[in-house]
Amino acid sequence: MKSSKMDRRTFIQATAFGALAAPMLNVRSAYSQGGAFNWKRFSGQSIEVSLTLSPRGDLLRKHEREFTELTGIKVGSEIVPEQQHRQQAVIQFNSGNPQFDVITISWHVQKRLFGKSKWLVDMKPLLADASLTAPDYDFSDFTAGGLRWAVQGDGRMDTLPLNIDPWMIYWNKELFAAKGLAFPKTFEEIVMAAEKLTDKSAGQYGWVSRGLKNANVPVWTSFMLGHDMDPVNPKTIKLQTTTPEAIAAAEYYKKLNKEFAPPGTVGFNWNESQTSFSQGKIGMWLDGIGFAPPLEDPAKSRVVGKVGYGIMPAGPKARHSATFGDGIGVPVASKKKEAAYLYCQWATSKLMCARLLQSGGGSPCRGSAYSDKDVIAGLKLPREWLTCLQESTAIGRPGLPEISPVTEFRDVFGVGLTNMIGGADAKAELTKATEAFTPVLAKSEA
């Protein structure tokens, strides 16, 4: 039985970390220092970390001083908007000399490419090394969904699971109540509610979502999933983007963004959509559940206490939440692999996953975060958010195809979707995009 008294080492650790920890978390026991494992083994080294701009990246950067206190390893981190981050990663890896030792990647965009290129270290041997993996890291705590994303087709695990992001609908309860509306149960009801909530003369709009090329594709595929259709058949790796279901999904996208969204939506990514919704003049916003915290921050939002967290309504054939995810890994080219691996281990520890859930910045891939009563008690968002997260995850389905040229897929079809907001015919745009992308997909699978 462990003593309840705090020894000197634990006291120093708790003092260094306490100010940064969520108040409901037991920081003292977060990182084991006993036995053969030594967190200070690589003290004095410096590593560079490349992070994607997101609530997950913000959380890691906020607490990186804690990692240095724990290990003695200095961290230089850069946080880059997601599209630029993906482009920079490919350029640096292709150069053979990436300027970072740790990188976060978007599984839904980069997994297949990184797997085929073998740019990242296989984590399995590191996990099996007792001198590098803390005895209380508890690998069995990772969820099956997170591990499915992290493991490549050849069995290598080139990232550790960081986050799974289900999509849902943020809705303004005050605006809905003023019109006597309930949260929609179907796609058709989404359109009906958006129409009733739109009053352009008052600057009020029923809908907002991503309209920016590339970023907008998951909005369309979210509606495809409700038609029980993936954009690429996962078995045959053939495009299904001109099917009646794909066209119907595009029509939903077009109508909502053309008729009921604010001006300038063709240039909106998640951050512009988030800002727009936070001003209190938008009825619904479809996006990832990890973008909630600023909406409940009085310094940033006019909708504090008015936000509803709605599970994606049912489509004509199915009800799914489009899911996306993030992993964290170490480049094969890094000369500080062991120190970098310690960072990845810290980033995906029980403590950091608990903080991620408490902050509302995403859906961590550890079961313990959801079963710990202290973690739930310290949740900084309404319980409705957590319920939505759990129920959305239960009906989750990948929102993008697992193919190498996902970025090209998003670029090509993103142009067509943007054109639809301007009034272009949905079927014609999908046909054009399908013809342009077919040879790209075929080449990638050759």
C-alpha angles and dihedrals in degrees: 000000000000118000115250090218119098114238122213096263092049091047092053090047093048092047092052093046104031098086091053099046128094106256095241095054125096099230094171093070097034098101124034116226098177137098122015094332118101120186089190094058093110097035113155096034122117126215134190119225125199112204133184117236102255139106087275093055091046091052094051092048092047092057102034091107086065090058091053091050089050098046110016087236115134118224129211109188135186124193116202133181109265101250093047090043092056092047093048092049093056092047093049096045092048088053089062092230112076113189095225138068098206130035136181114220135193105238092200091059108023109027099093094041093049091045095052092044093046091217095150133064119256104249096203097084090046092050089051093052108094091198091059103034120062114238091237096050086104103202090189088069092072115104122247090240093055093048092049089058094044098052119081124220091260092055098257118133103213097170137035115236112263110162145346115208117202117194121234140155123271108206134188107237093194094055092045092050092050089059095039092243131150124211108279120259097194140031090256090054089052089059093044092050092046090053094049092046094051117098107159093183088062094042091248123137132186098216146028131176140143114305098165116113112265094007091065098061096086089058090059094042090051087063090044091058089056086059088052091246134126119207089234122032103243092213102044097025089225125142117257095183100118096048119120087253093054092048093047089051090051090051090057090049092048097047096047096045097039101043108024107028128090123264114278095031090134086074097045124118122173094285095054090045091050092050091048093050092047091061091070100241099098124085101200139010124189114207146102119322092231093074094073105097099078089051090064094044112101090207092059107026143055093197100065108148092008100082121111120200108214130188112234107275122241121276125213093277109016147004116234139152112223106235131203132175151193135223134184126223150162123249116240086228094059115115091203101054097146095050089045090051090054088056091051090048091051092045091055097038122126090255095053092044090051090051091050092054093043092051093051090233096128149314111291119214096235122097093210092068090065097042099047109100092203091055092050091046089056095050110138095205132062117282086242087070092055092047090051091049094051095044093045091051089051090060095036124142127172110273095206132039120261097241131127098242096054092135091054089046090054093045096050098043091037090064090053092050092049089051089053091059086058090054103269118150111268097216093047093049093048091048092051092047092047092052090049096047101041095082091045091055093044092052092049092054096045 
